[in-house]
Amino acid sequence: MLEGAESMGAEATTIASAGAAVGIGNVFSSSIHFVARNPSLSKQSFGYAILGFALTEAITSFALMMAFLISYVFRSKKED
């Protein structure tokens, strides 16, 4: 049972990384479309794109941290 639960952390990280890749793609795709429609606001749009990128990466970092915690907890229980 612990072996299956230990791999749960790796699976969660993989899913979160895939979701982050899709999210970052959507952020910059929307930014490109916005600049193409209204070039005069490109500097403001770039700030929003960077904010969206940072928030998406923060979620990915949180998922990675949770995966490490899950892995550590189950590894320490296996050693007991």
C-alpha positions as CSV (number, residue, x, y, z in Angstrom):
1,M,0.0,0.0,0.0
2,L,2.8,2.4,0.8
3,E,4.5,1.9,-2.6
4,G,1.3,3.0,-4.4
5,A,0.8,6.0,-2.1
6,E,4.4,7.0,-2.5
7,S,4.0,7.2,-6.3
8,M,1.0,9.5,-5.8
9,G,3.4,12.4,-5.2
10,A,5.1,11.9,-8.5
11,E,1.8,11.6,-10.3
12,A,0.5,14.8,-8.7
13,T,3.7,16.6,-9.8
14,T,3.3,15.4,-13.4
15,I,-0.3,16.5,-13.6
16,A,0.5,19.9,-12.1
17,S,3.4,20.4,-14.5
18,A,1.2,19.5,-17.5
19,G,-1.5,21.9,-16.2
20,A,1.1,24.7,-15.7
21,A,2.4,24.2,-19.3
22,V,-1.1,24.6,-20.6
23,G,-1.8,27.6,-18.4
24,I,1.4,29.4,-19.4
25,G,0.6,28.7,-23.1
26,N,-2.9,30.2,-22.6
27,V,-1.5,33.3,-20.8
28,F,1.0,34.1,-23.5
29,S,-1.4,33.2,-26.3
30,S,-3.9,35.6,-24.9
31,S,-1.3,38.2,-24.6
32,I,-0.3,37.9,-28.2
33,H,-3.9,38.1,-29.3
34,F,-4.4,41.2,-27.1
35,V,-1.4,43.0,-28.5
36,A,-2.4,42.2,-32.1
37,R,-5.8,43.7,-31.4
38,N,-4.6,46.8,-29.5
39,P,-0.9,47.5,-29.9
40,S,-1.1,50.8,-27.9
41,L,-1.6,48.9,-24.7
42,S,1.2,46.4,-25.2
43,K,3.2,47.5,-22.1
44,Q,0.2,47.1,-19.8
45,S,-0.6,43.8,-21.4
46,F,3.0,42.6,-20.8
47,G,2.6,43.3,-17.1
48,Y,-0.5,41.3,-16.9
49,A,1.1,38.4,-18.8
50,I,4.0,38.3,-16.4
51,L,1.6,38.3,-13.5
52,G,-0.3,35.4,-15.0
53,F,2.9,33.6,-15.6
54,A,4.0,34.1,-12.0
55,L,0.7,32.9,-10.6
56,T,0.7,29.8,-12.8
57,E,4.3,29.0,-11.7
58,A,3.4,29.5,-8.1
59,I,0.7,26.9,-8.3
60,T,3.2,24.5,-9.9
61,S,5.7,25.1,-7.1
62,F,3.1,24.5,-4.5
63,A,2.2,21.2,-6.2
64,L,5.9,20.2,-6.3
65,M,6.2,21.0,-2.6
66,M,3.2,18.9,-1.8
67,A,4.6,16.0,-3.8
68,F,7.8,16.2,-1.8
69,L,5.9,16.3,1.5
70,I,3.8,13.3,0.5
71,S,6.9,11.4,-0.6
72,Y,8.7,12.2,2.6
73,V,5.8,11.2,4.9
74,F,5.4,7.9,3.3
75,R,9.1,7.2,3.1
76,S,9.5,7.9,6.8
77,K,6.5,5.6,7.6
78,K,8.1,2.8,5.6
79,E,11.3,3.1,7.6
80,D,9.5,2.7,11.0
